[in-house]
Amino acid sequence: MDDKRILLILPAWNESEGLPSILKEIQEKLPGVDTLVVDDGSEDSTALVAAAAGATAVARLPYNLGVGGAMRLGYRYAYEHDYDVAIQCDSDGQHDPGYVPSLVRALESADMVIGARFAGEGSYHVRGPRSWAMKLLSTVLSRVAKTRLTDTTSGFKACNRQMIAFFANWYPVEYLGDTIETLVGAVRCGFVVRQIPVAMRERTTGTPSASPLKATVYLVRAGFVLLLAMIRRMPEVPDLEKQSAQLAGATAK
């Protein structure tokens, strides 16, 4: 990890309460790793708190765009600042930054590595329609990716430089675009996706939004998003050298 420039991207919406503790934990466990907090149109003091708590950089979106919009900005930042690895990490404390070294090591044989909650580590579980949706997605996407994936909606994942360049140009912001569609897009464009087991922690702030009705809606919408992702046209994989030259030219002007 020492020879790589690593950026943790934390999409945050009204996370002023929990950010200081997660940023402090990152600084203690991962010295030398940069953090970008993307304030996704928060109504509280998320951006100010993030800056005061020592985030390497803070970006503010004028409106709440959801995780997809925040991550699109995060990957663009990672690409333009020439990071080797970008890692998405929740701002509510559920993702243990102690797993970051394992995610980075796993990138030696993959372009994207998912921190999987259902791969044998920890006791995180879901029930009912939401569980059915997750299992359906995992079954389908495992076949598409030609590897076993048990947690295709995880928000804890690491990407290498090629993947960063891809997501800097193409990153869906629609519902579930940041999980299902990005994963399908990566696989269909030839990127190698793997997973490692991680234990999920209890959130330190906010409350889960799950309910039987919402879970059923989630099941239906997840199936629809998966269908669209499988049939819609995918972008071309960027040429890193050509893209870097264009960026350098734009910067020089």
Steps between C-alpha positions, in 0.01 A plus 500: 500500500790733569585555134146590397305824519169403655185707533203411718182656363229557760163608358322684781148631539429663838783305663643773722441293813694192396774636273748607769528148642532320165756753372699464821492121466622523140786730601603261778472175303608628159767768532594637161163420343309804374130560557246682287164577662232579242227700672195392304286810546481467879276723706728482801865596547645186340755687285625721783524207739688290243755775442544558874543126558795485263360374169763544228239662275132587519274544199149640522212423267232772488218242502455150633578273202528172687800271531541472122542874453740525794710208378515635146660814641727290720635291213553810288701651787703177538576493129597865469727473807667187369415254775595133456209370705158643588288341772137574571421500872178591684503800733282338767768272644366171359816438296812417700800677340715222641401295195651750258843327480326173408294674231813659353692171499211330321527758221818325389280251316192713430384842383227527762479329838176490697495480879232230529277481808370150430826317430553337837626781722286679756131448580331756271180369346181618332159335468196487277470664156822693542687176562332338198603792281859482618519125435349539154745774412793299633400190304460687172807719537719209611424334169566820306827565685598132496594511865308455824352829622284491812450872561443695180347801678788561740610861532850401612720443196841583359596589142833517320617773262331356191173465688533855636546634146193306386281628782632856459331502159203273563321460831122465515323720753158339476349280773731201567728627224789520744472129578325284242557702184863587569577137575325376187671769294843410633453131428351552155795725410748229592617611844584233755286512815572304816386507862650452844304436820450790741305538821239775507469717810197668651446849366601776742247752369161502328245218486443223244219572253399136452137387532304214334340741251826675416674164468240380251536819297875450513463147359295621204720799425821297534374253240410784266838670543677170437305447177583849375865461593523177304355641179604865489801607295823520696772764457840430352783420737724810513857499374692605812798645313282700261277620782798607712643698207167678450481583870857633500421718198188639662690575820776684310253740334 
